[in-house]
Amino acid sequence: MHHQKHCNLTAIYALLKQSKAWFPTSHDLVKRLGGSNFEYYICHTSQPNRTHTITKISKLSNLVPIPVTMTFIKLTLLAILIAFFSVKLSCAHPGFRFGWGGHHGGISFGLSPQFYQFSCPQANDIVMSVLEKAIAKDMRMPASLLRLHFHDCFVQGCDASILLDDSRTIVSEKNAGPNKNSVRGFEVIDEMKSRLEEACPQTVSCADILALAARGSTVLSGGPNWELPLGRRDSKTASLSGSNKNIPPPNATIETLITFFKRQGLDEVDLVALSGAHTIGVARCATFKQRLYNQKGNNEPDENLEKSFYFDLKTMCPKSGGDNFISPLDFGSPRLFDNTYFKLILRGKGLLNSDQVLLVGNVKETRKLVKKYAEDESLFFEQFSTSMIKMANLRPLTGFNGQVRKNCRRVN
């Protein structure tokens, strides 16, 4: 395909004017059709294809009444552009990809690592800049943001529903049992959103910010990096009942954990790898107290707890009170993303019941994986990356579904 070295936007505008299209000025044409993105789509194709597309746009624009909102017009024209150029551009420009997701009207709107390549190329840099400052102030933040992403994706998919505050139409997920007085990091997400709105207004979704923050938190803690598909949109709803029902509890048995993960389309490998996120962060006393004092309802501790570890935990987590006292999930290297978490489980030093049962639960596959990841950190990193991509692709809103919130705490 022949590519023009320079794009004469004036010539494009002239063609549209000949067709009696409704764009009063060339500036208006570019603005209404998506700014530099439109210029890129039009300019990187051959003259015959360009003329054909412009003719299509012109015909459509003559059928659209002037009072129709610019948002509708922009979306409709963008749909034509995408439908026409998707095949050609995916061949000519590998960065322009469609895939990973659902369909709308025969056009595939999927997730792609290059989603913001033209609309907001600095998106990840902005997220990382805010994240670095937040971690400098609070070393718990990487684990908190990872957990926020996890608790979001397990309820309605990865749609930033967990970020919505109570309102006249929203019952917030923040008040659910697994989240109340527990999930944190909302102010950091707010700061990221604010900076992104300054740089690229109404472009980067809150759902994508959560996914980028989770990856950045892993990397800045010494963990793996991965190519993250983007393009999620934000929900207009939240689900308090979904949060109470779908997030696995810390005292879960291995059977319960597998059931909760399979409900999301995740398997035993994903369960063990994603549990490895507990290599950073802390847990409240309330989440593991049962193991210390009354594991099976007989006022006895969990027999799987290593003895010295058990006595250490008892000193900081009394039988009554102290529910909000915290303990590292991985006391060996609590701030470093590594495979120490799995090594501790092998020694009977997994903090939560849901950690230890990966080994002592009667499931051969999870037991085998704990041993493998304890032996081979690079294998754990590789699978963690794969499982994070898989989790971040749980039922995303794409295309014309959902919205890009201006403020992550409320719908537009």
C-alpha positions as a Python dict, from the first residue, in 0.01 Angstrom:
ca = {
    (1, 'M'): (0, 0, 0),
    (2, 'H'): (133, 343, -97),
    (3, 'H'): (152, 582, 201),
    (4, 'Q'): (152, 960, 166),
    (5, 'K'): (451, 1118, 335),
    (6, 'H'): (247, 1429, 408),
    (7, 'C'): (-122, 1461, 466),
    (8, 'N'): (-293, 1757, 306),
    (9, 'L'): (-585, 1813, 540),
    (10, 'T'): (-696, 2110, 330),
    (11, 'A'): (-750, 1874, 36),
    (12, 'I'): (-957, 1642, 254),
    (13, 'Y'): (-1165, 1936, 370),
    (14, 'A'): (-1216, 2047, 8),
    (15, 'L'): (-1349, 1703, -84),
    (16, 'L'): (-1595, 1718, 205),
    (17, 'K'): (-1709, 2068, 106),
    (18, 'Q'): (-1771, 1944, -250),
    (19, 'S'): (-2000, 1682, -99),
    (20, 'K'): (-2183, 1960, 89),
    (21, 'A'): (-2092, 1808, 424),
    (22, 'W'): (-2176, 2009, 735),
    (23, 'F'): (-1823, 2087, 858),
    (24, 'P'): (-1794, 2467, 848),
    (25, 'T'): (-1414, 2484, 880),
    (26, 'S'): (-1120, 2245, 846),
    (27, 'H'): (-1045, 2299, 1217),
    (28, 'D'): (-1402, 2197, 1299),
    (29, 'L'): (-1368, 1891, 1080),
    (30, 'V'): (-1062, 1768, 1269),
    (31, 'K'): (-1204, 1856, 1610),
    (32, 'R'): (-1534, 1680, 1552),
    (33, 'L'): (-1380, 1367, 1407),
    (34, 'G'): (-1134, 1307, 1687),
    (35, 'G'): (-840, 1542, 1635),
    (36, 'S'): (-502, 1390, 1557),
    (37, 'N'): (-643, 1036, 1560),
    (38, 'F'): (-863, 1121, 1262),
    (39, 'E'): (-571, 1280, 1080),
    (40, 'Y'): (-371, 963, 1137),
    (41, 'Y'): (-646, 732, 1005),
    (42, 'I'): (-704, 944, 697),
    (43, 'C'): (-341, 1024, 623),
    (44, 'H'): (-201, 672, 644),
    (45, 'T'): (-384, 518, 355),
    (46, 'S'): (-382, 545, -23),
    (47, 'Q'): (-557, 826, -208),
    (48, 'P'): (-836, 605, -357),
    (49, 'N'): (-920, 458, -14),
    (50, 'R'): (-908, 803, 141),
    (51, 'T'): (-1147, 945, -116),
    (52, 'H'): (-1380, 648, -73),
    (53, 'T'): (-1393, 693, 304),
    (54, 'I'): (-1447, 1069, 285),
    (55, 'T'): (-1734, 1013, 42),
    (56, 'K'): (-1890, 770, 291),
    (57, 'I'): (-1852, 1024, 573),
    (58, 'S'): (-1998, 1299, 359),
    (59, 'K'): (-2303, 1095, 265),
    (60, 'L'): (-2364, 1009, 627),
    (61, 'S'): (-2315, 1366, 747),
    (62, 'N'): (-2577, 1494, 501),
    (63, 'L'): (-2830, 1255, 655),
    (64, 'V'): (-2759, 1364, 1015),
    (65, 'P'): (-2964, 1660, 1145),
    (66, 'I'): (-2748, 1945, 1278),
    (67, 'P'): (-2901, 1943, 1632),
    (68, 'V'): (-2790, 1583, 1692),
    (69, 'T'): (-2529, 1581, 1968),
    (70, 'M'): (-2163, 1592, 1869),
    (71, 'T'): (-2100, 1281, 2081),
    (72, 'F'): (-2340, 1075, 1871),
    (73, 'I'): (-2198, 1208, 1544),
    (74, 'K'): (-1842, 1148, 1657),
    (75, 'L'): (-1916, 789, 1765),
    (76, 'T'): (-2103, 711, 1444),
    (77, 'L'): (-1828, 848, 1221),
    (78, 'L'): (-1563, 673, 1427),
    (79, 'A'): (-1748, 344, 1379),
    (80, 'I'): (-1731, 391, 1000),
    (81, 'L'): (-1362, 473, 1017),
    (82, 'I'): (-1287, 173, 1235),
    (83, 'A'): (-1488, -67, 1021),
    (84, 'F'): (-1317, 54, 704),
    (85, 'F'): (-960, 82, 826),
    (86, 'S'): (-930, -203, 1077),
    (87, 'V'): (-803, -460, 826),
    (88, 'K'): (-579, -221, 633),
    (89, 'L'): (-424, -57, 938),
    (90, 'S'): (-370, -381, 1126),
    (91, 'C'): (-156, -494, 833),
    (92, 'A'): (21, -164, 769),
    (93, 'H'): (57, -65, 1136),
    (94, 'P'): (88, -361, 1377),
    (95, 'G'): (27, -128, 1672),
    (96, 'F'): (-330, -66, 1558),
    (97, 'R'): (-503, -386, 1666),
    (98, 'F'): (-850, -515, 1731),
    (99, 'G'): (-906, -823, 1937),
    (100, 'W'): (-934, -960, 2291),
    (101, 'G'): (-1291, -847, 2346),
    (102, 'G'): (-1656, -837, 2254),
    (103, 'H'): (-1835, -712, 1944),
    (104, 'H'): (-2074, -434, 1867),
    (105, 'G'): (-2263, -415, 1539),
    (106, 'G'): (-2016, -642, 1364),
    (107, 'I'): (-1715, -431, 1467),
    (108, 'S'): (-1473, -581, 1717),
    (109, 'F'): (-1390, -347, 2005),
    (110, 'G'): (-1128, -533, 2201),
    (111, 'L'): (-843, -460, 2436),
    (112, 'S'): (-502, -374, 2293),
    (113, 'P'): (-170, -272, 2451),
    (114, 'Q'): (-159, 11, 2194),
    (115, 'F'): (-507, 144, 2277),
    (116, 'Y'): (-380, 487, 2392),
    (117, 'Q'): (-90, 502, 2146),
    (118, 'F'): (-234, 808, 1971),
    (119, 'S'): (-500, 942, 2210),
    (120, 'C'): (-285, 948, 2527),
    (121, 'P'): (64, 803, 2474),
    (122, 'Q'): (183, 935, 2812),
    (123, 'A'): (-88, 749, 3010),
    (124, 'N'): (139, 489, 3169),
    (125, 'D'): (412, 745, 3246),
    (126, 'I'): (158, 959, 3434),
    (127, 'V'): (32, 659, 3632),
    (128, 'M'): (388, 556, 3723),
    (129, 'S'): (485, 909, 3825),
    (130, 'V'): (193, 934, 4070),
    (131, 'L'): (256, 579, 4191),
    (132, 'E'): (623, 639, 4271),
    (133, 'K'): (535, 938, 4490),
    (134, 'A'): (253, 746, 4662),
    (135, 'I'): (482, 452, 4745),
    (136, 'A'): (746, 689, 4884),
    (137, 'K'): (481, 810, 5131),
    (138, 'D'): (321, 471, 5202),
    (139, 'M'): (503, 141, 5148),
    (140, 'R'): (174, -50, 5172),
    (141, 'M'): (35, 117, 4861),
    (142, 'P'): (152, -138, 4596),
    (143, 'A'): (-31, -422, 4773),
    (144, 'S'): (-338, -203, 4827),
    (145, 'L'): (-364, -113, 4457),
    (146, 'L'): (-311, -472, 4347),
    (147, 'R'): (-592, -576, 4579),
    (148, 'L'): (-818, -296, 4454),
    (149, 'H'): (-783, -427, 4099),
    (150, 'F'): (-854, -783, 4212),
    (151, 'H'): (-1166, -682, 4410),
    (152, 'D'): (-1286, -480, 4112),
    (153, 'C'): (-1246, -756, 3853),
    (154, 'F'): (-1424, -1022, 4060),
    (155, 'V'): (-1741, -809, 4069),
    (156, 'Q'): (-1908, -726, 3734),
    (157, 'G'): (-1571, -766, 3561),
    (158, 'C'): (-1289, -509, 3542),
    (159, 'D'): (-1510, -200, 3517),
    (160, 'A'): (-1399, 26, 3807),
    (161, 'S'): (-1731, -33, 3985),
    (162, 'I'): (-1541, -58, 4316),
    (163, 'L'): (-1441, 309, 4287),
    (164, 'L'): (-1799, 442, 4287),
    (165, 'D'): (-1913, 621, 4604),
    (166, 'D'): (-2266, 605, 4744),
    (167, 'S'): (-2507, 832, 4557),
    (168, 'R'): (-2876, 866, 4481),
    (169, 'T'): (-2849, 584, 4225),
    (170, 'I'): (-2542, 391, 4348),
    (171, 'V'): (-2500, 163, 4649),
    (172, 'S'): (-2123, 153, 4683),
    (173, 'E'): (-1923, -171, 4684),
    (174, 'K'): (-1691, -5, 4936),
    (175, 'N'): (-1939, -100, 5210),
    (176, 'A'): (-1933, -474, 5129),
    (177, 'G'): (-1793, -714, 5388),
    (178, 'P'): (-1466, -788, 5203),
    (179, 'N'): (-1409, -415, 5135),
    (180, 'K'): (-1526, -214, 5435),
    (181, 'N'): (-1239, -70, 5641),
    (182, 'S'): (-1012, -281, 5426),
    (183, 'V'): (-970, -173, 5062),
    (184, 'R'): (-764, 143, 5024),
    (185, 'G'): (-572, 351, 4772),
    (186, 'F'): (-870, 546, 4636),
    (187, 'E'): (-695, 883, 4677),
    (188, 'V'): (-402, 761, 4468),
    (189, 'I'): (-639, 656, 4188),
    (190, 'D'): (-806, 999, 4219),
    (191, 'E'): (-469, 1170, 4172),
    (192, 'M'): (-388, 956, 3868),
    (193, 'K'): (-727, 1036, 3716),
    (194, 'S'): (-686, 1408, 3783),
    (195, 'R'): (-346, 1416, 3613),
    (196, 'L'): (-473, 1213, 3317),
    (197, 'E'): (-776, 1440, 3275),
    (198, 'E'): (-541, 1738, 3252),
    (199, 'A'): (-328, 1568, 2988),
    (200, 'C'): (-594, 1376, 2793),
    (201, 'P'): (-950, 1479, 2888),
    (202, 'Q'): (-1210, 1200, 2898),
    (203, 'T'): (-977, 949, 2736),
    (204, 'V'): (-829, 706, 2990),
    (205, 'S'): (-1088, 503, 3183),
    (206, 'C'): (-1077, 442, 3557),
    (207, 'A'): (-1083, 66, 3487),
    (208, 'D'): (-763, 99, 3283),
    (209, 'I'): (-607, 316, 3553),
    (210, 'L'): (-667, 34, 3803),
    (211, 'A'): (-505, -219, 3568),
    (212, 'L'): (-206, 10, 3501),
    (213, 'A'): (-167, 84, 3873),
    (214, 'A'): (-170, -289, 3957),
    (215, 'R'): (101, -362, 3701),
    (216, 'G'): (305, -60, 3811),
    (217, 'S'): (276, -165, 4176),
    (218, 'T'): (413, -509, 4089),
    (219, 'V'): (705, -369, 3887),
    (220, 'L'): (801, -106, 4147),
    (221, 'S'): (805, -377, 4415),
    (222, 'G'): (1059, -583, 4218),
    (223, 'G'): (811, -808, 4038),
    (224, 'P'): (753, -885, 3671),
    (225, 'N'): (634, -654, 3396),
    (226, 'W'): (388, -755, 3124),
    (227, 'E'): (224, -620, 2811),
    (228, 'L'): (-113, -499, 2934),
    (229, 'P'): (-412, -491, 2697),
    (230, 'L'): (-609, -166, 2744),
    (231, 'G'): (-937, -18, 2628),
    (232, 'R'): (-1172, -98, 2918),
    (233, 'R'): (-1457, 141, 2986),
    (234, 'D'): (-1619, 227, 3319),
    (235, 'S'): (-1946, 92, 3453),
    (236, 'K'): (-2244, 309, 3540),
    (237, 'T'): (-2344, 65, 3816),
    (238, 'A'): (-2201, -105, 4124),
    (239, 'S'): (-2297, -428, 4297),
    (240, 'L'): (-2286, -450, 4675),
    (241, 'S'): (-2435, -801, 4664),
    (242, 'G'): (-2178, -905, 4402),
    (243, 'S'): (-1895, -789, 4628),
    (244, 'N'): (-2036, -983, 4922),
    (245, 'K'): (-2086, -1293, 4707),
    (246, 'N'): (-1788, -1314, 4469),
    (247, 'I'): (-1475, -1217, 4664),
    (248, 'P'): (-1323, -1523, 4835),
    (249, 'P'): (-1292, -1491, 5215),
    (250, 'P'): (-954, -1523, 5394),
    (251, 'N'): (-1070, -1831, 5585),
    (252, 'A'): (-1178, -2015, 5268),
    (253, 'T'): (-1108, -2384, 5215),
    (254, 'I'): (-926, -2493, 4899),
    (255, 'E'): (-1255, -2619, 4754),
    (256, 'T'): (-1420, -2280, 4815),
    (257, 'L'): (-1127, -2095, 4657),
    (258, 'I'): (-1138, -2311, 4344),
    (259, 'T'): (-1514, -2257, 4316),
    (260, 'F'): (-1481, -1878, 4348),
    (261, 'F'): (-1208, -1864, 4086),
    (262, 'K'): (-1382, -2099, 3843),
    (263, 'R'): (-1689, -1877, 3866),
    (264, 'Q'): (-1468, -1610, 3707),
    (265, 'G'): (-1324, -1841, 3443),
    (266, 'L'): (-995, -1879, 3632),
    (267, 'D'): (-839, -2218, 3707),
    (268, 'E'): (-616, -2369, 3977),
    (269, 'V'): (-301, -2234, 3811),
    (270, 'D'): (-445, -1881, 3818),
    (271, 'L'): (-551, -1930, 4181),
    (272, 'V'): (-204, -2021, 4303),
    (273, 'A'): (-22, -1763, 4087),
    (274, 'L'): (-254, -1475, 4182),
    (275, 'S'): (-239, -1573, 4549),
    (276, 'G'): (133, -1500, 4512),
    (277, 'A'): (40, -1130, 4521),
    (278, 'H'): (42, -1188, 4899),
    (279, 'T'): (420, -1170, 4876),
    (280, 'I'): (362, -799, 4952),
    (281, 'G'): (118, -631, 5188),
    (282, 'V'): (-39, -695, 5524),
    (283, 'A'): (-355, -849, 5669),
    (284, 'R'): (-568, -743, 5964),
    (285, 'C'): (-581, -959, 6274),
    (286, 'A'): (-953, -1019, 6212),
    (287, 'T'): (-871, -1212, 5894),
    (288, 'F'): (-659, -1480, 6065),
    (289, 'K'): (-765, -1474, 6433),
    (290, 'Q'): (-978, -1786, 6388),
    (291, 'R'): (-663, -1984, 6302),
    (292, 'L'): (-502, -1889, 6631),
    (293, 'Y'): (-785, -1963, 6872),
    (294, 'N'): (-1073, -2158, 6722),
    (295, 'Q'): (-998, -2303, 6379),
    (296, 'K'): (-1247, -2590, 6387),
    (297, 'G'): (-1490, -2466, 6650),
    (298, 'N'): (-1314, -2657, 6930),
    (299, 'N'): (-1115, -2365, 7077),
    (300, 'E'): (-793, -2506, 6932),
    (301, 'P'): (-545, -2340, 6692),
    (302, 'D'): (-491, -2453, 6333),
    (303, 'E'): (-266, -2759, 6347),
    (304, 'N'): (-101, -2651, 6021),
    (305, 'L'): (53, -2339, 6181),
    (306, 'E'): (426, -2375, 6251),
    (307, 'K'): (470, -2346, 6630),
    (308, 'S'): (706, -2046, 6661),
    (309, 'F'): (503, -1861, 6398),
    (310, 'Y'): (186, -1936, 6595),
    (311, 'F'): (332, -1791, 6917),
    (312, 'D'): (456, -1479, 6734),
    (313, 'L'): (111, -1419, 6589),
    (314, 'K'): (-57, -1464, 6928),
    (315, 'T'): (156, -1186, 7079),
    (316, 'M'): (29, -932, 6827),
    (317, 'C'): (-324, -1065, 6784),
    (318, 'P'): (-502, -1118, 7118),
    (319, 'K'): (-805, -1341, 7157),
    (320, 'S'): (-1034, -1044, 7216),
    (321, 'G'): (-992, -702, 7059),
    (322, 'G'): (-711, -591, 6831),
    (323, 'D'): (-898, -683, 6514),
    (324, 'N'): (-735, -401, 6319),
    (325, 'F'): (-377, -484, 6419),
    (326, 'I'): (-182, -583, 6110),
    (327, 'S'): (75, -846, 6022),
    (328, 'P'): (278, -889, 5700),
    (329, 'L'): (143, -1158, 5469),
    (330, 'D'): (505, -1243, 5389),
    (331, 'F'): (715, -1153, 5693),
    (332, 'G'): (1033, -1271, 5517),
    (333, 'S'): (1037, -987, 5261),
    (334, 'P'): (711, -792, 5305),
    (335, 'R'): (797, -510, 5062),
    (336, 'L'): (963, -718, 4791),
    (337, 'F'): (768, -894, 4519),
    (338, 'D'): (939, -1234, 4512),
    (339, 'N'): (862, -1602, 4574),
    (340, 'T'): (924, -1599, 4952),
    (341, 'Y'): (547, -1628, 5005),
    (342, 'F'): (554, -1984, 4865),
    (343, 'K'): (865, -2078, 5064),
    (344, 'L'): (689, -1970, 5384),
    (345, 'I'): (381, -2177, 5301),
    (346, 'L'): (605, -2484, 5270),
    (347, 'R'): (727, -2411, 5626),
    (348, 'G'): (375, -2379, 5771),
    (349, 'K'): (401, -1999, 5782),
    (350, 'G'): (124, -1891, 5547),
    (351, 'L'): (-66, -1617, 5731),
    (352, 'L'): (-420, -1667, 5605),
    (353, 'N'): (-605, -1995, 5592),
    (354, 'S'): (-655, -1928, 5219),
    (355, 'D'): (-273, -1915, 5182),
    (356, 'Q'): (-190, -2234, 5371),
    (357, 'V'): (-465, -2447, 5213),
    (358, 'L'): (-294, -2410, 4874),
    (359, 'L'): (-49, -2664, 5019),
    (360, 'V'): (-241, -2860, 5284),
    (361, 'G'): (-578, -2868, 5109),
    (362, 'N'): (-651, -3198, 4943),
    (363, 'V'): (-580, -3075, 4589),
    (364, 'K'): (-276, -3221, 4417),
    (365, 'E'): (-249, -2949, 4151),
    (366, 'T'): (-228, -2652, 4391),
    (367, 'R'): (16, -2838, 4620),
    (368, 'K'): (243, -2911, 4324),
    (369, 'L'): (235, -2547, 4207),
    (370, 'V'): (325, -2408, 4552),
    (371, 'K'): (636, -2628, 4547),
    (372, 'K'): (723, -2531, 4190),
    (373, 'Y'): (694, -2156, 4254),
    (374, 'A'): (894, -2187, 4578),
    (375, 'E'): (1175, -2346, 4378),
    (376, 'D'): (1158, -2129, 4066),
    (377, 'E'): (1088, -1756, 4101),
    (378, 'S'): (1105, -1691, 3726),
    (379, 'L'): (835, -1954, 3667),
    (380, 'F'): (614, -1781, 3926),
    (381, 'F'): (676, -1439, 3766),
    (382, 'E'): (589, -1574, 3422),
    (383, 'Q'): (264, -1733, 3538),
    (384, 'F'): (170, -1435, 3756),
    (385, 'S'): (197, -1209, 3450),
    (386, 'T'): (-16, -1447, 3240),
    (387, 'S'): (-281, -1479, 3511),
    (388, 'M'): (-293, -1102, 3571),
    (389, 'I'): (-361, -1045, 3199),
    (390, 'K'): (-630, -1312, 3212),
    (391, 'M'): (-792, -1162, 3523),
    (392, 'A'): (-775, -807, 3381),
    (393, 'N'): (-970, -933, 3080),
    (394, 'L'): (-1271, -1047, 3286),
    (395, 'R'): (-1585, -912, 3115),
    (396, 'P'): (-1448, -567, 3024),
    (397, 'L'): (-1685, -302, 2893),
    (398, 'T'): (-1565, -193, 2548),
    (399, 'G'): (-1685, -4, 2241),
    (400, 'F'): (-2009, 180, 2312),
    (401, 'N'): (-2071, 9, 2647),
    (402, 'G'): (-2015, 195, 2973),
    (403, 'Q'): (-1841, 532, 2973),
    (404, 'V'): (-1510, 702, 3051),
    (405, 'R'): (-1578, 867, 3385),
    (406, 'K'): (-1446, 1218, 3443),
    (407, 'N'): (-1433, 1143, 3816),
    (408, 'C'): (-1371, 782, 3919),
    (409, 'R'): (-1601, 817, 4223),
    (410, 'R'): (-1918, 897, 4028),
    (411, 'V'): (-2084, 834, 3693),
    (412, 'N'): (-2085, 1120, 3442),
}
